Structure formats: C-alpha cells, structure tokens
Amino acid sequence: ANGHCRVPKEYEKNKELGNWVSTMRTYQKEHDKKQNPVWKERFAQLEALGFEWEVSRFGEDLWQQRFEELCAYKRAHGDCIVPRKYEENRKLADWVRNVRNYFHNDLKKRENPVWKKRFAQLETVGFEWVVYERSYRQPGTTSTNSWERRVNELRAFKEANGHCRVPYKYEKNTKLGRWVTVMRRYYKEQLKQQNPAWKERFARLEALGFEWELCSSWQERFE
C-alpha cells in the first residue's frame, strides 16, 4: 500500500503497529537480543521485507534529498568526491562519509534489499567507494577521476615491469598497491558483478592483462 516499512510511531490507522515497529528498532540495538538466535531470525525476517533500522538519517525522503544534492555536486565539480569538510553542505559531506562506511563495514546493509538498491543507485552516478586521499580535493579545483588515475598508474607499472601484479606494499606508490588489492576484492562481489559501470571497469582492467587471482608466493618464486 505504501511501498516501504516506515510506519509512523503514531499511526492513526493502526497504533499498535506503530508502537511495535518502534519497539523492534529499540530491540535491534540491544546486545542480548542481537545474540539470541530467535531474535536474530526475527530481525532477518524484517530486513527481508526491507525494514530500516535507522529512519532519521536514512529515511527514503531524506535519502533522495541527499542523493539529489550529490548529483548537483557532481554537475558542479565533475565527480562525487565530496570533501570531508564541505562548508557549502556539511550534511552532504557527513552523509557521503557515512554511506561509504556502511558499504565497507556493515555486512547487514550490503545484504539488505533496500540498501542494495541504494548502493546501486549511487554507482549509476559514478560514486566511488574507495577514496584514498586523506585531504579530499578542494571544491572548485579540477582533478582527474581517481579511478582513471589509478588505471593510468597501473598502465605505467605494466610498461615498466611487464605485468600488473603490483605488490600490496609497493613503496613507489602505496596507493596503487592498495587499490589493486581492493579491485580484486570488488571483483568477487556479486553486487559489483551485476553493475554495468563496474562490469566495464573490470573489462578495462582485463584488457591490460590484470589478473584477478595471483599465484601463491611459492609458485611465483618457482617460476
């Protein structure tokens, strides 16, 4: 009837339901409930329906508002790398940081249908999950997309070394070393495999001769 599970606490048509969903959100935060197998199953059932545990910061209306602000930022600056201290819109900066954190560290959200849809929506506008630069670029300056920059660095590495097996702790370019490791992890993720933008990125890496599975260190030494 409504397309979501965000029942108002004071839901006139069914006050008991409104109180119940509020109670479920409280229970989900309790350590004892999270460890209880019965409650784990109940929470999983709710999540399968698209139930959202946090509705204040990430309710659908507010999500869409921030997403539109992000699109406006991209139109103005050419990318979605909102500076950590973006004075023009601090709420957007906080939102972007929180979303990246959820993507990397909250497995439940990554498996939740609502959040899967949200992550995919962000990727359609070129949202980058990995931003290594600690001091995000200043608004108004021009910069090459960080993914493209890493691809160019990988191409240069191959020209110099004859392969794309950049060590994780590559002293000449530590960011590139971490980046190739992250790319291999992303390649194994079903969410990325189904996303057209990432499919294209994976194909470009493969065209460079990028290997998704590396030989064991013993085999590598033997060869």
C-alpha positions in Angstrom: 0.0 0.0 0.0 2.9 2.4 0.8 6.0 0.9 -0.8 8.0 1.0 2.4 8.1 -0.2 6.0 8.4 3.2 7.7 5.3 3.0 9.8 4.9 6.3 11.9 5.0 5.7 15.6 1.6 7.4 15.9 0.0 5.7 13.0 -3.7 6.5 13.3 -4.9 3.5 11.2 -3.0 1.1 13.5 -1.4 2.5 16.6 -0.4 -0.9 17.8 1.6 -1.5 14.6 3.3 2.0 15.0 4.4 1.2 18.6 5.5 -2.3 17.5 7.9 -1.1 14.8 9.3 1.5 17.2 9.9 -1.3 19.8 11.6 -3.5 17.2 14.1 -0.8 16.4 14.9 -0.4 20.1 15.3 -4.2 20.5 17.6 -4.4 17.5 20.1 -2.1 19.3 20.2 -4.4 22.4 23.2 -6.7 22.7 21.3 -9.5 24.3 18.7 -9.6 21.6 21.4 -9.5 18.8 23.0 -12.6 20.3 19.7 -14.5 20.7 19.1 -17.0 17.8 15.3 -16.4 17.9 15.7 -12.6 17.7 18.4 -12.9 15.0 15.9 -14.8 12.9 13.2 -12.2 13.6 15.5 -9.4 12.7 16.4 -11.2 9.5 12.7 -11.6 8.6 12.2 -7.9 9.0 15.2 -7.0 6.9 14.0 -9.3 4.1 10.9 -7.1 4.0 13.1 -4.0 3.5 12.7 -2.9 7.2 15.0 0.0 8.0 16.6 0.2 11.5 17.6 3.8 11.1 14.9 6.1 9.8 16.1 9.5 11.0 19.2 9.9 8.9 18.4 7.4 6.1 14.7 7.5 5.6 13.7 7.4 1.9 12.7 11.1 1.6 16.0 12.2 3.2 18.0 9.7 1.2 16.5 11.0 -2.0 17.2 14.6 -0.9 20.9 13.9 -0.2 21.2 11.9 -3.5 19.9 14.9 -5.5 22.3 17.1 -3.6 25.1 14.7 -4.6 24.0 14.9 -8.2 24.1 18.6 -8.1 27.6 18.5 -6.6 28.7 16.2 -9.4 27.3 18.6 -12.0 29.2 21.4 -10.5 32.5 19.6 -9.8 32.6 16.7 -12.2 32.8 13.9 -9.5 31.2 12.6 -6.3 34.2 13.1 -4.1 32.6 15.5 -1.6 35.3 17.0 0.6 35.2 15.8 4.3 34.7 19.4 5.4 32.5 20.8 2.6 31.4 24.1 4.1 28.6 24.6 1.5 26.8 21.5 2.7 28.2 19.8 5.8 25.2 17.4 6.0 26.0 16.1 2.5 29.6 15.6 3.4 28.6 13.7 6.6 26.1 11.6 4.6 28.7 10.6 1.9 31.2 9.6 4.6 28.5 7.5 6.5 27.4 5.8 3.3 30.9 4.8 2.4 31.4 3.5 6.0 28.2 1.4 5.7 29.2 0.0 2.4 32.6 -1.2 3.7 31.8 -2.2 7.3 28.1 -3.1 7.6 27.5 -6.5 6.1 23.8 -6.5 7.0 23.2 -3.3 5.0 25.1 -4.8 2.0 22.7 -7.8 2.1 19.6 -5.7 2.7 17.4 -5.2 -0.4 16.8 -1.6 0.3 20.5 -0.8 0.8 21.5 -2.9 -2.2 19.2 -0.7 -4.3 20.7 2.5 -2.8 24.3 1.4 -3.4 23.4 0.6 -7.0 21.7 4.0 -7.3 24.9 5.7 -6.2 27.0 3.7 -8.6 24.9 4.9 -11.6 26.2 8.4 -11.0 29.9 7.3 -10.6 30.0 7.3 -6.8 33.4 6.0 -5.6 33.6 3.7 -2.6 37.3 4.0 -2.2 38.9 7.5 -1.8 42.4 7.2 -0.5 43.3 10.9 -0.5 43.0 11.9 3.1 42.8 15.6 2.2 40.0 15.5 -0.3 40.4 17.9 -3.1 39.2 21.4 -2.5 35.9 22.5 -4.1 36.2 24.3 -7.4 39.5 22.7 -8.4 39.9 20.3 -11.3 41.0 16.7 -10.8 41.1 13.5 -12.8 38.8 10.9 -11.6 40.7 8.8 -9.0 39.8 5.5 -10.7 41.1 6.8 -14.0 44.2 8.0 -12.3 44.9 4.6 -10.8 44.3 2.9 -14.2 46.9 5.2 -15.7 49.3 4.4 -12.9 48.7 0.7 -13.4 49.3 1.0 -17.1 52.7 2.7 -16.4 53.6 0.0 -13.9 52.9 -2.7 -16.6 55.0 -0.8 -19.1 57.9 -0.7 -16.7 57.5 -4.3 -15.3 55.7 -6.3 -17.9 52.8 -7.3 -15.7 50.1 -5.8 -13.5 51.0 -7.6 -10.3 51.6 -4.6 -8.1 52.7 -5.6 -4.6 50.3 -4.6 -1.8 53.1 -2.7 -0.1 54.5 -1.1 -3.2 56.9 1.5 -1.9 57.0 3.6 -5.1 53.2 4.0 -5.0 51.5 2.7 -1.9 48.0 4.0 -3.0 48.3 1.9 -6.2 49.3 -1.2 -4.2 46.2 -0.9 -2.0 44.0 0.0 -5.0 44.7 -3.2 -6.9 44.0 -5.3 -3.8 40.7 -3.6 -3.4 39.8 -4.1 -7.1 40.4 -7.9 -6.7 38.1 -7.9 -3.7 35.4 -6.0 -5.6 35.7 -8.4 -8.5 34.4 -11.2 -6.2 31.4 -9.2 -5.0 28.1 -10.1 -6.7 26.7 -6.6 -6.3 29.6 -5.2 -8.4 29.5 -8.1 -10.9 25.9 -7.1 -11.7 26.6 -3.4 -12.1 27.1 -2.2 -15.7 29.6 0.5 -14.6 31.8 -2.0 -12.7 31.5 -4.6 -15.5 33.0 -2.0 -17.8 35.8 -1.2 -15.3 36.6 -4.9 -14.8 36.8 -5.4 -18.6 39.2 -2.5 -18.9 41.5 -4.0 -16.3 41.4 -7.3 -18.0 42.3 -5.7 -21.3 45.5 -4.5 -19.5 46.3 -8.1 -18.5 45.1 -7.7 -14.9 45.0 -10.9 -13.0 42.2 -11.5 -10.5 43.9 -14.5 -8.9 47.5 -14.3 -8.1 49.9 -17.3 -7.9 50.9 -18.4 -4.5 54.2 -16.9 -3.4 55.9 -20.4 -3.7 54.7 -20.9 -7.3 55.7 -17.3 -8.1 59.2 -17.9 -6.8 59.4 -21.3 -8.7 58.6 -19.7 -12.0 
